[in-house]
Amino acid sequence: MLEKLTRAAQESSTDYLGAEAIVDSVIDEISSTLAKEDAGLSTVLAEAAELDARMTAIITFVVPFAICVLIFLKSRLVAATVGPIRTIVAGLEKMAKGDLALRLPAMPDADLDWVAIVFNAMAERLQVETRHRETALTKLEFVNLELAGQTSALQDRTRTITILSRMIERFQAAKTRDELGYIIKRSGPLLFPDLCGRVQVCSSSRDILTELAAWNDDCTSSSGIAPSDCWALRQGRAHSVKHGDGDVTCEHFTVPQPWSLCLPMAAQGEVLGIVTLTPLWIDGAATPQSVEPMSKEAQDLAGAISEHIAMAVGNLKLRELLQNQSIRDPLTGLFNRRYMEESLSREFSRCTRTKEPISVVMLDVDHFKQFNDTSGHDVGDTVLASVGRHLRANIRSCDIACRYGGEEFMLILPGADLESATKRAEAIRTGIKQLTFTVRGEMFGSITVSLGVACQDATEGSEDSIVEAADEALRQAKREGRDRVVTGLLQSAA
């Protein structure tokens, strides 16, 4: 067709009519071709319309059916899974609340049944672990209670040991029986707070027991008892009695006791006293805490305490003995010269501080050498011992009587002025003159003494000057005929 149009264009320059015929033929061919294309297009459109009709039919009928089928399948699936799932969820909730005994039944679905099997295994495992945990907790609580009890017992034991150690330290520092009794009185209630306690020691004559200390108002045991009243002292060992056991009760208990424990105290082979422990009495009745007898551990503690008290009493007696031997004259029982010098210095300083007078009396036995020469030294010793006893019996507790040397004696009278000291010296002279004694069946008497008195004012003189003044007054009394009292003047006052 393009070639024809090209040729028609070439011929148009020469043959117009021939070119027109060529163009017409080309137009006819184009028209024919277009007609064929229109016919094909119509066919395609018809097929498309038929396909559209078919698709519309499918959409109209098939899709709703498919939706219905899906809804049906979904309802069946939900019905088959929701119930088991709810059962599983309910089981989990119960397990969370502590119900470990719950078990899930078999599930229709394989996956859900696997979940149920796992759930049951987990519940079984948790139940076993819980039982083990409860058992372990029970054991732990028991161990904790036991440990708490042991800790409390250890604390009590530590506290007891601390108190006992402190008491022993105080015992070692005690200088008198009063201090020893005070220590026991303070420590006893700490060691035995629910018990009555009493410590009694033998007197020097060993025929009576006197109270050293007591705590918790012990009024169930009398004081001042004889050693034979206590079975512990008779047997030389602890005597424990429980009411109703048929054993003998010590006679020193004033009222019947639910139980009692007596512990003898001995040191260095010498019986020193007893420690008595009984229930605590309030308003005439024993307290419930103390009715039961002491445990073995408490009795052992009481035994240890009694031993330490015995050692303390024995050491104190030994210390007193050594001290007396070091400061007292063995013949007269008076203080020796060394103690006199220490006491005079101490009392002089005290009277100076308090601005009180202090007096000194020098005493000498008249014609003492004659007693030794004519009657023997045993008579002379008896004379000195008799004078010593008389001086101890006729001075105040604050006065100090000393053997100055040989047949000379000295009295230190704190707080006494010259007048009162002179009167006291005269009374002593008169009393000694009336003394009588017997040696080897022979009666002796008419002992005379000469005395010199000096008084020191707090504002003048010294301790040496007052002794010199009293000694000078004594020599003057001898020069004037003996058997008399002479007052002396201090050198500073002359």
Protein Blocks (a to p, Z undefined) as FASTA:
>chain_A
ZZmmmmmmmmmmmmmmlmmmmmmmmmmmmmmmmmmmmmmmmmmmmmmmmmmmmmmmmmmm
mmmmmmmmmmmmmmmmmmmmmmmmmmmmmmmmmmmnopakbccdddfblklmmmmmmmmm
mmmmmmmmmmmmmmmmmmmmmmmmmmmmmmmmmmmmmmmmmmmmmmmmmmmmpcbfklmm
mmmmmmmmmmmmmbccddddddfkopaccdfbdchhiakbcehiafklpmklmnopacdd
dehilpacdfkbmbdcfbdcdddddeehiafbdcddddddeehiacfklmpccdfklmmm
mmmmmmmmmmmmmmmmmmmmmmmmmmpcfklopacfklmmmmmmmmmmmmmmnopacddd
ddddehklmmmmmnojklmmmmmmmmmmmmmmmccfkbccddfbhjbccdddehiafklm
mmmmmmmmmmmmmpccdeehiacehiacddddddddfkgcjfklmmmmmmmmmmmmmmnn
gaiadddddfklZZ
